[in-house]
Amino acid sequence: MARLPRLTVPGYPHHLIQRGNNRQAIFSGSADYELLLALIEEHAKQHAVAVHGYVLMTNHFHLLATPETQEGIPQMMQAVGRRYVRYFNRKHARTGTLWEGRYRSTLIQAERHLLACMVYMDLNPVRASMVEDAGMYPWSSHHHYAGSRFDKLLTAHPIYWELGNTPFSREAAYRQLVHNGIGSQQEQALTHATLKGWALGEPDYIADLQRRTERRVLKTAPGRPRTREQAQS
């Protein structure tokens, strides 16, 4: 069966995961983390992608981003991936691939899942027993939204602005969200949707997405796929 193209729709938040090949480490020190973030910032601007959140783990990384164009995220990820691999291979005198195939991604309904996705990313190092608290991990967007560090890479999504009328109130509300965490069911839904490439949201959201793309946004039952006209009816 042919592999489906990635689901990419301008103006909608996307959750992305890029893993190291065979779960190998993709960072060897602070300079590597800093270089990858610099590359993401450079190419996000170049390809009109607003980055809302990130976490860089030892063998993979997550991004939460909204593109202005259909090709924005694919072009950004291709450029970042190629330049980082050249840097990493040259630095470590190695050859060959660094990534586990192509990055995984999907769209998430902002009103229902965006803040949960940000919390999910922030808590990755905690779930991995790397730190006891999200604020202790240096390589995530948590510090920006919790008010402990400004990060020029990031563009806050409008949903974050709804947390409060002042920076202090938004930061306090966001810290509380991270403290509360998310349930295992929502955590699994975010992971599964991204790895499988199926959109995550309520029926009206899914229907709206399907009207905007030829690519199926949800896994369908066996049989002939629905036409775009059928999906719109």
Secondary structure, DSSP 8 states (H G I E B T S, - for coil): ---------TTS-EEEEEEBGGG--S-SSHHHHHHHHHHHHHHHHHTTEEEEEEEE-SSEEEEEEEESSTTHHHHHHHHHHHHHHHHHHHHTT--S--BSSS-EEEEB-IIIIIHHHHHHHHTHHHHTTS-SSGGG-SSBTHHHHHTS---TTB---HHHHTT-SSHHHHHHHHHHHHHH---HHHHHHHHHHHHHT--BS-HHHHHHHHHH-SS-SS---SSS---HHHHH-
